[in-house]
Amino acid sequence: MRDQVLAYIKAFFRGFGQIMLQNNAWTGILFIGAILYDSTLMGFAGILANVVGVATAKILKYDEEHITHGLFGFNASLFGVALVFYFEANIWIWMTLILGSMLTTLMMGFALKRNLPAFTFPFIAVTWISLYILSIPQLAMSTVSQHFVDIQEMDDFLIEGHAFGQVIFQGSLIAGLIFFLGVFMSNPMAALYAFAAVIISIYLSHYGHESETMISNGTFSFNAVLCGIALSGTRVRDGLYVLIAVVIATYCDHVLVHYGWTTLTFPFVVAMWAMEPVKRLDKWIVGRFEETFKNRFS
């Protein structure tokens, strides 16, 4: 019983770590601390959504290994934080949070059973639906008019911090740096790739003459962070894959913003879906090469 309780506690924290693809409970603890540092309300919303997501997975008897690795917590956590980021908290928002967190779990369970690369799409889909419904004038939901971002000056280092922070809707440099530290502690290579990915996205955004304010607050770079983490590796071609994904995600970001869309992490998901055939082809080629090499020299 004790071991099972400890496993679910770890699953809870890993659910936060998995927001940036880290299966690490300590990373999750740092992420929760950073969110609470910026906003107690967002922290509570993320925690509640995570608990609902994991509990739903347990009730539906989804794969225990997937639950333990936090795969049913990260989409729910993102949704919970997003909901109180966009709307003033009230009973209807909390009810939406619970129902939406359950829905992200159902979508993730569907994807995992069929080995589909969902990434953060359950969070995106449920958030878009919720934003549409809750923005109906007749419902009279109060939106949050201003969001805190501690921009002091245009500086690439500060943008790096904001880019990491914006992945989970946090506007302070401190929160962003803690997020970076959490990833670095779990996977230094992934953190450094993400750092480099932000630099690329900043250049592309300047080249495209995008809003300086949006560049500074990390709006055009947080999807690049996720691309850098997801495709990081020790092979030379991993760097090429990160570059291609960041270019796709950044320009997708630009287009969606220009058309007035709430981008969330959709540019990251688009980039990862675009790279999926490339990764599978890479795996097939390497497999064939290794088989040929083994047959020739065995």
C-alpha positions as CSV (number, residue, x, y, z in Angstrom):
1,M,0.0,0.0,0.0
2,R,2.8,2.4,1.0
3,D,4.7,1.7,-2.3
4,Q,1.6,2.3,-4.3
5,V,1.0,5.7,-2.5
6,L,4.6,6.7,-3.2
7,A,4.3,5.7,-6.8
8,Y,1.2,8.0,-7.2
9,I,3.0,10.8,-5.5
10,K,5.9,10.4,-8.0
11,A,3.4,10.2,-10.8
12,F,1.9,13.5,-9.6
13,F,5.2,15.3,-9.7
14,R,6.3,13.6,-12.9
15,G,3.1,14.9,-14.5
16,F,4.5,18.5,-14.0
17,G,7.9,17.4,-15.3
18,Q,6.4,15.9,-18.4
19,I,5.2,19.3,-19.4
20,M,8.7,19.7,-20.7
21,L,9.1,16.0,-21.5
22,Q,11.0,15.2,-18.3
23,N,10.1,11.9,-16.5
24,N,11.6,13.3,-13.3
25,A,9.8,14.0,-10.0
26,W,12.4,16.5,-8.8
27,T,11.9,18.5,-12.0
28,G,8.2,18.4,-11.4
29,I,8.7,19.7,-7.8
30,L,10.8,22.7,-9.2
31,F,8.1,23.4,-11.8
32,I,5.4,23.5,-9.1
33,G,7.5,25.8,-6.9
34,A,8.1,28.2,-9.8
35,I,4.4,28.4,-10.7
36,L,3.5,29.0,-7.1
37,Y,6.2,31.7,-6.9
38,D,4.5,33.5,-9.8
39,S,0.9,32.8,-8.9
40,T,-0.6,30.8,-6.1
41,L,-3.9,30.6,-8.0
42,M,-2.2,29.1,-11.1
43,G,-0.3,26.7,-8.9
44,F,-3.4,25.5,-7.2
45,A,-5.2,25.1,-10.5
46,G,-2.4,23.1,-12.0
47,I,-2.2,20.9,-8.9
48,L,-5.9,20.2,-8.9
49,A,-6.0,19.5,-12.6
50,N,-3.1,17.1,-12.3
51,V,-4.8,15.2,-9.5
52,V,-8.0,15.0,-11.5
53,G,-6.1,13.7,-14.6
54,V,-4.2,11.0,-12.7
55,A,-7.3,10.0,-10.7
56,T,-9.3,9.7,-14.0
57,A,-6.6,7.5,-15.5
58,K,-6.6,5.3,-12.4
59,I,-10.4,4.9,-12.3
60,L,-10.4,4.0,-16.0
61,K,-7.6,1.5,-15.3
62,Y,-5.2,2.9,-17.9
63,D,-1.7,1.4,-18.2
64,E,0.0,1.7,-14.7
65,E,3.4,2.4,-16.3
66,H,1.9,5.4,-18.2
67,I,0.3,6.7,-15.0
68,T,3.5,6.3,-13.0
69,H,5.5,8.2,-15.7
70,G,3.1,11.2,-15.4
71,L,1.7,10.9,-18.9
72,F,-1.9,11.6,-17.7
73,G,-0.9,14.7,-15.6
74,F,0.9,17.1,-17.9
75,N,-1.9,17.9,-20.3
76,A,-4.3,18.3,-17.4
77,S,-1.9,20.5,-15.5
78,L,-1.3,22.8,-18.5
79,F,-5.1,23.1,-19.0
80,G,-5.7,24.0,-15.4
81,V,-3.0,26.7,-15.4
82,A,-4.3,28.0,-18.8
83,L,-7.9,28.3,-17.6
84,V,-7.1,30.6,-14.7
85,F,-4.6,32.5,-16.9
86,Y,-7.4,33.5,-19.2
87,F,-10.4,33.7,-16.9
88,E,-11.2,35.1,-13.5
89,A,-11.8,32.1,-11.1
90,N,-15.3,31.3,-10.2
91,I,-17.4,28.1,-9.6
92,W,-18.0,27.6,-13.4
93,I,-14.3,27.9,-14.1
94,W,-13.5,25.3,-11.5
95,M,-16.1,23.0,-12.9
96,T,-14.7,23.5,-16.3
97,L,-11.2,22.7,-15.0
98,I,-12.4,19.4,-13.6
99,L,-14.3,18.3,-16.6
100,G,-11.6,19.5,-19.0
101,S,-8.9,17.7,-17.1
102,M,-10.9,14.5,-17.3
103,L,-11.3,15.1,-21.1
104,T,-7.5,15.5,-21.6
105,T,-7.0,12.2,-19.9
106,L,-9.5,10.5,-22.1
107,M,-7.8,11.9,-25.2
108,M,-4.3,11.0,-24.0
109,G,-5.5,7.5,-23.2
110,F,-6.9,7.1,-26.7
111,A,-3.6,8.3,-28.2
112,L,-1.4,6.1,-26.0
113,K,-3.4,2.9,-26.8
114,R,-3.0,3.5,-30.5
115,N,0.7,4.7,-30.2
116,L,-0.2,8.1,-31.6
117,P,2.2,11.1,-31.0
118,A,-0.3,13.3,-29.1
119,F,2.3,15.5,-27.2
120,T,0.3,18.4,-25.8
121,F,-2.6,18.2,-28.3
122,P,-5.2,17.1,-25.7
123,F,-4.4,20.3,-23.7
124,I,-4.6,22.4,-26.9
125,A,-7.9,21.0,-28.1
126,V,-9.6,21.1,-24.7
127,T,-8.3,24.7,-24.1
128,W,-9.4,25.9,-27.5
129,I,-12.9,24.5,-27.0
130,S,-13.1,25.9,-23.5
131,L,-12.0,29.4,-24.6
132,Y,-14.6,29.3,-27.4
133,I,-17.4,28.3,-25.1
134,L,-16.5,30.4,-22.1
135,S,-16.0,33.5,-24.3
136,I,-19.7,33.4,-25.4
137,P,-21.1,36.8,-24.3
138,Q,-24.2,35.3,-22.7
139,L,-22.1,33.4,-20.2
140,A,-20.5,36.7,-19.0
141,M,-17.3,35.1,-17.9
142,S,-14.7,37.7,-16.7
143,T,-11.4,37.4,-18.5
144,V,-8.0,38.4,-17.0
145,S,-7.3,41.8,-18.5
146,Q,-3.5,41.9,-17.9
147,H,-0.8,39.3,-17.5
148,F,2.4,40.0,-15.6
149,V,5.6,39.8,-17.6
150,D,8.7,41.4,-16.0
151,I,10.3,42.8,-19.2
152,Q,12.9,45.4,-18.3
153,E,15.0,45.6,-21.5
154,M,15.6,43.8,-24.7
155,D,18.3,41.2,-23.8
156,D,18.7,37.7,-25.2
157,F,19.4,36.2,-21.7
158,L,16.1,37.7,-20.4
159,I,14.2,36.4,-23.4
160,E,15.6,32.9,-22.7
161,G,14.1,33.0,-19.2
162,H,10.8,34.3,-20.5
163,A,10.7,31.6,-23.2
164,F,11.0,28.8,-20.7
165,G,8.5,30.6,-18.4
166,Q,5.9,31.0,-21.1
167,V,5.7,27.3,-21.7
168,I,3.6,27.1,-18.5
169,F,2.1,30.7,-18.8
170,Q,4.6,32.2,-16.3
171,G,5.8,35.8,-16.8
172,S,8.7,36.2,-14.4
173,L,12.3,35.7,-15.3
174,I,12.8,33.8,-12.0
175,A,10.1,31.2,-12.9
176,G,11.7,30.8,-16.3
177,L,15.1,30.2,-14.9
178,I,13.8,27.7,-12.4
179,F,12.1,25.8,-15.3
180,F,15.4,25.8,-17.2
181,L,17.2,24.5,-14.0
182,G,14.6,21.8,-13.7
183,V,15.2,20.6,-17.2
184,F,18.9,20.9,-16.9
185,M,18.9,18.8,-13.7
186,S,17.0,16.0,-15.5
187,N,18.7,16.2,-18.9
188,P,21.5,18.8,-19.5
189,M,21.6,18.1,-23.2
190,A,17.9,18.8,-23.6
191,A,18.2,22.1,-21.7
192,L,21.1,23.3,-23.8
193,Y,19.4,22.4,-27.0
194,A,16.3,24.3,-25.8
195,F,18.5,27.3,-25.0
196,A,20.0,27.2,-28.5
197,A,16.5,26.8,-30.0
198,V,15.3,30.0,-28.4
199,I,18.2,31.9,-30.0
200,I,17.2,30.6,-33.4
201,S,13.6,31.6,-32.8
202,I,14.6,35.1,-31.7
203,Y,16.7,35.5,-34.9
204,L,13.8,34.3,-37.1
205,S,11.4,36.6,-35.4
206,H,13.7,39.6,-35.8
207,Y,14.2,38.7,-39.4
208,G,10.4,38.5,-39.9
209,H,10.0,42.0,-38.3
210,E,7.7,40.7,-35.6
211,S,6.6,42.7,-32.5
212,E,9.6,43.5,-30.3
213,T,7.4,43.2,-27.2
214,M,6.2,39.7,-28.2
215,I,9.8,38.7,-28.9
216,S,10.9,40.0,-25.6
217,N,8.2,38.3,-23.5
218,G,9.0,34.9,-25.1
219,T,5.8,34.6,-27.2
220,F,7.6,33.5,-30.3
221,S,10.1,31.3,-28.4
222,F,8.4,29.0,-25.9
223,N,7.4,26.5,-28.6
224,A,11.1,26.5,-29.7
225,V,12.0,25.4,-26.1
226,L,9.8,22.3,-26.4
227,C,11.2,21.5,-29.9
228,G,14.8,21.7,-28.6
229,I,13.9,19.4,-25.7
230,A,11.9,16.9,-27.7
231,L,14.5,16.4,-30.4
232,S,17.7,16.8,-28.4
233,G,20.3,14.0,-28.6
234,T,24.0,13.2,-29.0
235,R,24.0,12.7,-32.8
236,V,25.0,15.4,-35.2
237,R,21.7,15.0,-37.1
238,D,19.7,15.6,-33.9
239,G,20.9,19.2,-34.1
240,L,19.6,19.4,-37.7
241,Y,16.3,18.0,-36.7
242,V,16.0,20.6,-33.9
243,L,16.8,23.4,-36.4
244,I,14.1,22.3,-38.8
245,A,11.5,21.9,-36.1
246,V,12.3,25.3,-34.6
247,V,11.9,26.9,-38.0
248,I,8.6,25.2,-38.6
249,A,7.3,26.0,-35.1
250,T,8.4,29.7,-35.2
251,Y,6.9,30.5,-38.6
252,C,3.7,28.6,-37.6
253,D,3.7,30.8,-34.5
254,H,4.0,34.0,-36.6
255,V,1.1,32.9,-38.9
256,L,-1.2,32.0,-36.1
257,V,-0.6,35.2,-34.2
258,H,-1.2,37.3,-37.3
259,Y,-4.5,35.6,-37.8
260,G,-5.5,36.2,-34.2
261,W,-5.3,32.6,-33.0
262,T,-4.4,31.6,-29.4
263,T,-1.4,29.6,-30.3
264,L,-0.7,27.7,-27.1
265,T,1.8,24.9,-27.9
266,F,0.2,24.1,-31.3
267,P,3.3,25.2,-33.3
268,F,5.4,22.7,-31.3
269,V,2.9,19.9,-32.0
270,V,2.8,20.8,-35.7
271,A,6.6,20.8,-35.9
272,M,6.7,17.4,-34.1
273,W,4.1,15.9,-36.3
274,A,6.1,17.2,-39.3
275,M,9.2,15.6,-38.0
276,E,7.6,12.2,-37.1
277,P,8.0,10.7,-40.6
278,V,11.6,11.9,-40.7
279,K,12.4,10.3,-37.3
280,R,10.8,7.0,-38.5
281,L,12.7,7.1,-41.7
282,D,15.9,7.8,-39.7
283,K,15.2,4.8,-37.5
284,W,14.5,2.5,-40.5
285,I,17.7,3.6,-42.3
286,V,19.8,3.1,-39.2
287,G,18.2,-0.3,-38.6
288,R,18.9,-1.5,-42.1
289,F,22.4,-0.2,-42.0
290,E,23.1,-2.0,-38.7
291,E,21.6,-5.2,-40.0
292,T,23.7,-5.1,-43.2
293,F,26.8,-4.3,-41.2
294,K,26.1,-7.2,-38.8
295,N,25.5,-9.7,-41.6
296,R,28.6,-8.6,-43.5
297,F,31.0,-8.8,-40.7
298,S,29.5,-11.6,-38.5
